């Protein structure tokens, strides 16, 4: 059965939902704040995520944005006590697959989970994208090659990992902290300085195409723009 990540700060509701999902045959991991949620997601494969919107340390919307940087396809359901239309719209703009307002019945949640997983079943066996078109460049991630007009630049492992993350989020900002955790394993000061060096190297490789830019996003991180 599919595995589910539940991030809910209400211990009573969280335990109730977790036990219900396990009873129905799912594997369900539960954590209580957004920071733990991101750590859990990065450490384990999940078929679906359920995020409370209002949580300590990191809200569900922020968590969903970071999860989407790592995996554009994993289904996300938001749980919230709010019923404002603006929150619903924001959730879907981030990439939510569904949105349930508290209080809700366990049966309703189960039916929505089943419906979403049926929709995603068609693509679960498709391989991850490993080649990218970045302007006039072709980026072959498995072979660590960046090619333009038949001329290939061999990339290092770190350069390839960073460029892959940026290419997966083309024209979208990628936070410094997230990139550091994804590529270097943690967001320490020394790793941050190292990443700045690699960003400079990637800019040098990409400057041959004026339509491609790797820009700094103030207070957020980086964005690869085509």
C-alpha positions as CSV (number, residue, x, y, z in Angstrom):
1,X,0.0,0.0,0.0
2,X,1.1,3.6,-0.6
3,X,3.1,5.4,2.1
4,X,1.8,8.7,3.4
5,X,3.5,11.6,5.2
6,X,1.2,13.4,7.7
7,X,2.3,16.7,9.1
8,X,-0.2,17.9,11.7
9,X,0.6,19.8,14.9
10,X,-2.6,18.8,16.7
11,X,-1.5,15.6,18.5
12,X,-5.1,14.3,18.9
13,X,-6.1,14.8,15.3
14,X,-2.7,13.7,14.0
15,X,-2.8,10.5,16.0
16,X,-6.4,9.8,14.9
17,X,-5.7,10.3,11.2
18,X,-2.5,8.2,11.4
19,X,-4.2,5.3,13.2
20,X,-7.1,5.4,10.7
21,X,-4.8,5.3,7.7
22,X,-2.8,2.4,9.2
23,X,-6.1,0.6,9.9
24,X,-7.0,1.0,6.2
25,X,-3.7,-0.6,5.2
26,X,-1.5,2.5,4.5
27,X,2.0,3.2,5.8
28,X,1.6,6.5,7.6
29,X,4.4,8.6,9.2
30,X,3.4,11.5,11.4
31,X,5.4,14.6,12.5
32,X,4.2,17.8,14.2
33,X,5.9,20.8,12.5
34,X,7.0,21.9,9.1
35,X,10.8,21.6,9.7
36,X,10.3,17.9,10.8
37,X,8.1,17.4,7.8
38,X,10.7,18.5,5.3
39,X,13.4,16.4,7.0
40,X,11.1,13.4,7.0
41,X,10.2,13.9,3.3
42,X,13.8,14.2,2.3
43,X,14.8,11.1,4.1
44,X,12.0,8.8,2.9
45,X,10.0,8.1,-0.3
46,X,6.3,9.0,0.0
47,X,3.4,8.5,-2.4
48,X,1.3,11.3,-0.9
49,X,1.6,14.1,1.7
50,X,-1.0,15.6,4.0
51,X,0.0,18.9,5.4
52,X,-1.8,21.1,8.0
53,X,-1.7,24.7,7.0
54,X,-1.2,26.4,10.3
55,X,1.8,24.9,12.0
56,X,4.7,26.1,14.2
57,X,8.2,26.8,12.8
58,X,7.1,26.4,9.2
59,X,3.5,26.6,7.8
60,X,2.1,24.0,5.4
61,X,2.3,26.3,2.4
62,X,6.0,27.0,2.9
63,X,6.6,23.3,3.5
64,X,4.7,22.4,0.3
65,X,6.8,24.9,-1.7
66,X,10.0,23.2,-0.5
67,X,8.7,19.7,-1.2
68,X,7.7,20.8,-4.7
69,X,11.3,21.9,-5.3
70,X,12.4,18.3,-4.6
71,X,9.5,16.5,-6.2
72,X,7.0,18.2,-8.5
73,X,4.8,15.2,-8.7
74,X,4.1,13.9,-5.2
75,X,0.4,14.6,-4.4
76,X,-0.3,17.1,-1.6
77,X,-3.5,17.5,0.5
78,X,-3.9,20.5,2.8
79,X,-5.8,20.3,6.0
80,X,-6.9,23.6,7.5
81,X,-9.4,25.1,10.0
82,X,-9.7,28.1,7.7
83,X,-12.4,28.3,5.1
84,X,-11.3,31.6,3.4
85,X,-11.3,31.4,-0.4
86,X,-7.9,33.1,-0.5
87,X,-6.3,30.3,1.4
88,X,-7.8,27.7,-0.9
89,X,-6.5,29.6,-4.0
90,X,-3.1,30.0,-2.5
91,X,-3.0,26.2,-1.8
92,X,-3.8,25.3,-5.3
93,X,-1.3,27.9,-6.7
94,X,1.4,26.1,-4.8
95,X,0.4,22.9,-6.3
96,X,-2.1,21.2,-3.9
97,X,-4.1,18.3,-5.2
98,X,-6.9,18.7,-2.7
99,X,-7.9,20.9,0.2
100,X,-10.0,19.7,3.2
101,X,-11.4,22.1,5.8
102,X,-11.6,20.9,9.4
103,X,-13.6,19.3,10.8
104,X,-13.8,16.5,8.3
105,X,-14.8,12.8,8.4
106,X,-12.2,10.1,8.1
107,X,-14.2,8.5,5.3
108,X,-14.1,11.7,3.3
109,X,-10.3,12.0,3.7
110,X,-9.9,8.3,2.7
111,X,-12.0,8.8,-0.5
112,X,-10.0,11.8,-1.5
113,X,-6.7,10.0,-0.9
114,X,-7.9,7.1,-3.0
115,X,-9.1,9.4,-5.9
116,X,-5.8,11.2,-6.0
117,X,-3.7,8.1,-5.9
118,X,-5.8,6.6,-8.8
119,X,-5.0,9.7,-10.9
120,X,-1.3,9.4,-10.1
121,X,-1.1,5.7,-10.7
122,X,-0.6,6.3,-14.4
123,X,2.7,8.0,-13.9
124,X,4.2,6.3,-10.8
125,X,6.4,4.0,-13.0
126,X,7.7,6.7,-15.3
127,X,11.5,7.3,-14.9
128,X,12.7,10.6,-13.4
129,X,13.7,13.2,-16.0
130,X,17.5,13.2,-16.3
131,X,18.0,15.3,-19.4
132,X,17.1,19.0,-19.6
133,X,17.0,21.6,-22.3
134,X,18.2,25.0,-20.9
135,X,18.1,27.5,-23.7
136,X,20.6,26.4,-26.3
137,X,22.2,24.0,-23.8
138,X,21.5,20.3,-23.4
139,X,22.2,19.1,-19.9
140,X,22.8,15.3,-19.5
141,X,22.7,14.8,-15.8
142,X,23.7,11.1,-15.6
143,X,26.8,11.8,-17.7
144,X,27.4,15.2,-16.2
145,X,27.6,16.9,-19.6
146,X,26.5,20.4,-20.6
147,X,26.5,20.7,-24.4
148,X,26.0,23.6,-26.7
149,X,26.4,23.5,-30.5
150,X,28.2,20.1,-30.2
151,X,30.7,21.4,-27.6
152,X,30.5,19.5,-24.3
153,X,31.5,20.8,-20.9
154,X,32.2,18.1,-18.3
155,X,30.7,19.0,-14.9
156,X,31.7,17.9,-11.5
157,X,29.3,16.0,-9.3
158,X,28.3,19.0,-7.3
159,X,27.9,21.2,-10.4
160,X,25.6,18.5,-11.9
161,X,23.5,18.2,-8.7
162,X,23.1,21.9,-8.4
163,X,22.3,22.4,-12.0
164,X,19.8,19.6,-11.9
165,X,18.0,21.2,-9.0
166,X,17.9,24.5,-10.7
167,X,16.7,22.9,-14.0
168,X,14.0,21.0,-12.2
169,X,12.7,24.4,-11.0
170,X,13.3,26.4,-14.1
171,X,12.1,30.0,-13.8
172,X,11.2,29.3,-10.2
173,X,13.2,30.5,-7.1
174,X,15.2,27.9,-5.2
175,X,16.0,28.8,-1.6
176,X,19.7,28.8,-0.5
177,X,18.9,26.6,2.5
178,X,17.0,24.1,0.4
179,X,19.7,23.8,-2.2
180,X,22.4,23.4,0.5
181,X,20.4,20.6,2.2
182,X,19.7,18.9,-1.1
183,X,23.2,19.0,-2.6
184,X,25.6,19.4,0.4
185,X,23.5,17.8,3.1
186,X,23.3,20.7,5.4
187,X,23.2,24.5,5.3
188,X,26.3,25.4,7.3
189,X,28.3,28.6,6.7
190,X,31.2,26.8,5.0
191,X,28.9,24.8,2.6
192,X,27.1,28.1,1.8
193,X,30.5,29.6,0.7
194,X,31.2,26.5,-1.3
195,X,27.8,26.8,-3.1
196,X,28.5,30.4,-4.0
197,X,31.7,29.2,-5.8
198,X,29.7,26.6,-7.7
199,X,27.0,29.1,-8.7
200,X,29.8,31.3,-10.1
201,X,31.1,28.4,-12.1
202,X,27.7,27.6,-13.5
203,X,27.2,31.2,-14.5
204,X,30.5,31.0,-16.4
205,X,29.4,27.9,-18.3
206,X,25.9,29.3,-19.2
207,X,27.0,32.8,-20.2
208,X,27.4,31.7,-23.9
209,X,23.6,31.9,-24.2
210,X,22.3,35.4,-23.4
211,X,18.8,34.0,-23.0
212,X,19.9,32.0,-20.0
213,X,20.5,33.7,-16.6
214,X,21.3,32.3,-13.2
215,X,20.3,35.2,-10.9
216,X,20.2,35.9,-7.2
217,X,16.8,36.3,-5.6
218,X,17.2,38.7,-2.7
219,X,16.3,37.1,0.6
220,X,15.4,33.8,-1.1
221,X,18.1,32.2,-3.1
222,X,18.6,31.6,-6.9
223,X,16.6,31.3,-10.0
224,X,17.6,29.8,-13.4
225,X,15.8,31.8,-16.0
226,X,15.3,31.1,-19.7
